[in-house]
Amino acid sequence: MTDTTPAGPPGVTRPAEPPGLPDVFRGSAAVRQGLITRKQLRNRDLVRPVLYDAYRCTHVELTHLVKCRAAALVVPRGSVLTGRSLATVWGTDLARTEDDVTLVALARPGSRRRGVAVRVASTGPLHHGEWHGLPTATPHRMAFDLAARLPREDAVAALDVVARAGLIGLERFGAWLAGRHDDDVVAVRAAVRLCDARAESPPESVCRVRLALAGFHAVPQHVVRDARGFVARVDLALVELRIAVEYDGAWHGDGRQVARDRERLNRLREAGWIVVHVTAATLREDGALVALVAGAVAQRRAGR
């Protein structure tokens, strides 16, 4: 039996999904229940594998949330959703489709599963709630597993995202860390000291961390005003020196945005601000960001 609704080019049809088949399901269980045959499981026009023994119907777009739903069907008991995956379930966009589903457990599972990464915790409790039948970690455990084993600036950027989303409070998270003895806890404590929930993007957080480690205190999302009122809200500001550090993403190349950016830049300059523009290429070049800001500081101190 086929579904006569075109899928893709005109005249192309796709097989109808078996009635009663969930959009994400465990293959072995569906076969036992008579919802699908083994031959149909191999039909990529009908279903697609997500994880070992976990499938999605072809009309279901593969996302990280779908991978988490698949994991809920097949991961061993005692595994708890955490880290980047749980932060994404709770509303951030930290996990990409291709990222492993991140779990934590008090004991390492007997077998490894492709597409799933399990971290072993030294102590509990881990379990906080459930999502699609999969236990979820506490917010502080989620944040710890999110930041652990990342380079410092990446850890800060990720923690900034969950703090801005209201998933954790940085002060309370810092207090929770103070009583922990897990592997990587020292590095996570160091990252938390550099966090700021006002940050609005990971590149902005990376800029702030690099500047902080170079001795520059940059305030995120600072509002600049002049005698006429509001001028701009800048990504980062060395406030006393009136230096703005702006991260320019790809969208700044849009024609209408270029015109708005130029007007905004002119107003900042009229208000006496020096503006340092940072791009992805700047961040890839070792020392480039700090050199640009140091040059702006020297310019300000020279009275230019």
N, C-alpha and C positions, 0 to 999 in steps of 0.2 A: 504494500500500500504506500502511495506517495502523496506528499503535500503538493498541490498544484500551484501554490503561491510562489512566484519567481523569487529566487534568492541569488542576487548578483546579476549577470548578463541576462537579457530577455530570452525566454525559452528554456532557461536552466532551472531544473527543479531539484529539491533536496528531499531525502527520505523523511517521512513523518516520524517524530519521536514516539516511542511506545507509550501508550496511555498510562498515566499514573507515575511516570518516571520523574523523580525530582530533578530540578535544574542542576544541582550539585549532589553527587551520590557516591556511595562506596560500591565499586563494581562487583565484588564477590557477594555482597549482601543482596544487591539488585538481581543478580543471577539466581541466587537461592530462592528469592521471593517470586521469581518468574516475571519480573518487570522488564528484563532484557535478556537476550541470549549472548553467549560468548562471541558468536560471530558478529553480532551487532556492536559489541564492545570494540571490535577491531575496525569498525566502519567510521573513518574520520569525517565523513559527511554527516554523521549522526551524533557522535560524541567525541570528546577530546580528553586525553589524560591530563590531570593537573599535578597530582602526586601519585606515588605508587598505590594502586588500587582505588584511587579517588579520581572521579571524572566530572566533567561539565558537559551539558548539552551544547551543541555548536552555536545556538543563538545567544548563549551567555558569554559576554565579553570577559576575557581573562584579565583580572585585576588582582592587586595584592589582597583585597578583601575576599575575593573568591578563593585565592590560595589558602587564606586563613580558614574559611569555611570547609575547604577540603581537608585541611589538617585536623579540624575538629572531628572528622570521621575516622581517622586512621592512626593518630598518634597514640603512644602508650598511655595508660592511666598514670596519673601523677604528674603529667606534663601540664604546664601552665603558660598561657600566652603572655608575652612580655615584650619589653624593648620597643624597637621600631615598629613591629607589627601591631602591638597593642596601642601605641600612640596613634597609629593610622586608624585602627578600629574606633578609637575615641575621637576622631575628627580631624587629625592633622594629615598632611600629605607627605610624611617623612619616608614612607616605604614605597619603593618602585615595584612595578609588576614583577621584575626579574629577581628581586631580593628574596632570600630565604625567609620562611616563616620562623620567627624567633620565639623560643620557648625556654622555660627554666624548670628545673626539677631538682629534688633533693638527692637523686641518684641518677647516674647516667643510664639511659636506656640500653638494653642488650644489643640492639642493632641500630645502625645509622640509616637514615632515610634521606634520599636526595631531595633537595628543596626545603629541608627543615634543618635549623641549627638549634641545638639544645645546650644551654649553659647549666652547669651544676652549681647550685647554691650550697653554702656551708651550713646555713641555718634558715629556718622558717620564721614566721608563717609566710607562705607564698600566696595562697588562695584568697582572692578578694571578692570575686563575683563570677559570672558566666556570660559567654557570648556564643550563640548558636551551639550550646552544649559544651563548649570548650572553656575550662576554668581560666580566669584572668587573674593576673598578678595585682598586688596592691600598687597604687600610684607611685610610691617611692621605689618599690622594687622595679617597676617598669622603667623609671628614670635612671636607676642605677645600671640596669642591663642595657639601656639605650646608650649610655655614655662610656661604659667600660670597654676597654681595648681600642678605643678610637684615639687618633691623634688629638692633642689638647684642643686645638681650635675647632676641629670637627665636633668634639664632644660638647664644647661650649655652644656651638651653633645649634646642635640638636636639643640641648637642654633649654636654650632660649626659646625654641619653638614651643616646647611643651609648657614652659612657664608662661609664655604669652597666651597660650590657649587656656590657661587656668587649670591645667591638669595637675600641677604641683605648685606649691609655694616654695620659693628658693630658700627662705630662712628655715622653714620646717624641714625641708629636705636636707639641708646642711646639718641640722640637729640630729636627724635620723642617721646620717652618715657617720656622725661622731661616735656612735656606739657600735659601729660595724667593724668587722675584721676580715671581710672577704678579700679575695685577690682583687687587685686593681682599685681598692677603695681609696688609697692615697692619691692616685691620679684623678679619680672622680672628685674628691674633695678639692683638689687644686683647680679643677675645671669650674666647679660651682662658685668659687671665689671670684671668677671672672665673668660670671653670667649676669645678664640684665634682661628682665622680661619685657622691656620696652623695645627691644630689637624687632625689626619687621622682616628680616630676611637672613638666611644663612650667610650670604656673602658679606652683608653688613656686620654680622657677628664676627666673621673671620677678620675683617678689617679692624674691628675694635680690639680683638685679642692681640693681633700683631702690634698694634700701636701701644697697647697697655704694656706688653712685654718689652717694648722699646722705650718705655718711660713717658708715653703721652697719654693723658687722661681724656678720652673722647666720650662725650655724652650722646647717647642715641636719641634720634627723633627730637632734636632741639628746635624750638620755635623761635624764629628770628623776627623781631619787630623793629620798626623805626617810628619816626614821629607821626607817620600817616597810619600806623597800625601794623597789621600782619604783613610780613614779607614772604616768608617761606618756612616750611618745616624741613630741615636738612637731616640726612641720614645720620651723620656724626658731626659733632662740633667740639673743637677746642675753644670753649666759650670765652675765656678771658682774652685769648689772642684773636678772637673773631676769625677763626679758620673753619671752614666747612669741608667735610670730606663726603663726596657724593659717589655712590656706586651706580654706574651707568649700565643697566641691562640692555638686552638686544632691542627691547621695545622703544628705547630712546632714539632709534634710527628712523622711526615713523615721521613723515613730513610734518604733520600737525603737531606732533609731540616736540619736534625740533624747535618749532616756532615758540611753543610755550616755554620750553627749557631756556631759550635765549632770553625771553622776557624776564623769566625768573632769575637767571644769572645776572642780568643787568641790574635788577632791583637789589640783589644781594651785594653786588659791587658798589652800588650807590649808597648802601647802608654801611659800607666800610668793611665788608667781608672779603677774604681771600677764599676762593673755591678750588679745591683739589678734586679732579675727576679721576675715578678709579674704574677700571674695566676688568673683565675676567683675565685678559692678557697681563694686566698689571699684577694680579694676584699670583699668576703662574711664574712670574719672574722673581727670583729670590732677592729680597731686599728692596724691590722697586717701590712698594707702598711707603715704607718708612723713609726712603730717600726723598720721595715727593713731599711728604709732610714735613720732614726736616728742612727741606728747601723753603717751604711756605713759612715755617717758623723763623728761619733766618731772614727772610724777606720782611716779615712783620717787625722783627726786632731791629732791623736796619731802618725802619720807618718808611719803607716803600709801599 
